[in-house]
Each structure stands twice: as structure tokens, then as C-alpha cells.
Amino acid sequence: MPKYKIVEKSFRGNGSFPLDMLRYEACWPATSSDAVAIGCDFETRTVTVRTLATQEKPWTIKRWRSFGWEPV
């Protein structure tokens, strides 16, 4: 059985959080504070997300940027 590890990445942006990226990257908010930050759309904020991976997972940075969110 493969061993999985949790991989985290933080993104900074403002406006609506690209919720579809959670599905696309198979990830979820890292903390309850990150989950709350996803729902805010009136200020610039940083959201950290987590995913499970069997190896270092490449994030689709260009896709995040297309929604106005930059990796931190």
C-alpha cells in the first residue's frame, strides 16, 4: 500500500475564492480559519490548502493565477 503524506500550499488573493480549485487540486482548507477565509470576498487574504499525495504534488499555479490567486 502506498504511503501518503499531506502536502500544503498557501495562496494569496482577494475577491471570490476559486472554489472549483478545491475539486481540481483534490484539496481542502488546512484549518477552520482557512475555511472561514474562503467565505470572505471583500479583502486580500491568504488561504492554505492541503492535499494527500504519494509523491511531491505539482500544483497548477497557472490555473490559480488565472483566478487572481498567487502562491505565497
Backbone torsions as a table, in degrees:
resi	resn	phi	psi	omega
1	MET	NA	132.0	-179.7
2	PRO	-68.6	148.4	176.0
3	LYS	-92.4	132.9	179.3
4	TYR	-104.2	150.7	171.3
5	LYS	-131.0	154.8	178.1
6	ILE	-86.6	127.1	178.8
7	VAL	-112.5	131.6	-179.8
8	GLU	-114.5	150.7	174.8
9	LYS	-148.8	138.9	178.1
10	SER	-106.8	141.7	178.0
11	PHE	-129.5	143.8	-179.5
12	ARG	-119.9	134.6	178.5
13	GLY	-168.4	-178.3	174.6
14	ASN	-137.6	171.7	-174.6
15	GLY	77.9	-161.9	-176.9
16	SER	-67.0	134.0	174.9
17	PHE	-72.6	137.4	-179.4
18	PRO	-74.8	84.0	-176.4
19	LEU	-55.5	-33.1	-179.9
20	ASP	-62.4	-22.0	178.7
21	MET	-66.9	-26.8	176.7
22	LEU	-61.8	-44.3	177.7
23	ARG	-69.9	-46.3	-175.5
24	TYR	-59.7	-41.6	-179.0
25	GLU	-92.6	-1.8	-176.4
26	ALA	52.8	52.8	-177.3
27	CYS	-129.8	175.3	-178.8
28	TRP	-147.4	161.9	178.5
29	PRO	-59.9	140.0	-176.8
30	ALA	-71.0	-35.4	-177.7
31	THR	-138.7	171.0	176.3
32	SER	-65.7	-31.5	176.4
33	SER	-64.8	-38.1	176.6
34	ASP	-66.2	-38.1	178.6
35	ALA	-62.9	-40.4	178.2
36	VAL	-66.7	-41.4	-179.1
37	ALA	-62.5	-31.1	177.8
38	ILE	-61.3	-36.7	-177.6
39	GLY	-76.3	-16.2	178.7
40	CYS	-84.1	136.1	177.7
41	ASP	-131.7	18.7	-175.4
42	PHE	-110.7	2.9	-178.0
43	GLU	-149.0	159.0	174.2
44	THR	-73.3	135.1	-179.2
45	ARG	-153.7	166.5	177.8
46	THR	-111.2	133.9	177.9
47	VAL	-124.0	130.6	176.4
48	THR	-104.0	132.6	179.2
49	VAL	-120.3	158.6	-179.3
50	ARG	-126.7	152.2	172.6
51	THR	-145.1	161.2	174.4
52	LEU	-96.0	138.5	-179.9
53	ALA	-145.2	148.4	174.4
54	THR	-89.7	-14.6	175.3
55	GLN	-148.8	175.4	-179.5
56	GLU	-59.7	119.7	-174.4
57	LYS	-89.0	124.4	175.5
58	PRO	-76.6	126.3	177.4
59	TRP	-82.1	149.6	179.7
60	THR	-88.9	75.5	-173.7
61	ILE	-59.8	-41.3	179.9
62	LYS	-60.3	-37.5	179.3
63	ARG	-68.2	-42.7	176.3
64	TRP	-58.8	-45.0	-179.3
65	ARG	-62.5	-32.8	179.9
66	SER	-63.8	-21.6	176.3
67	PHE	-95.0	1.5	178.5
68	GLY	87.6	20.0	-179.7
69	TRP	-116.4	130.1	-177.2
70	GLU	-108.5	143.9	174.5
71	PRO	-69.4	148.0	179.5
72	VAL	-110.6	NA	NA
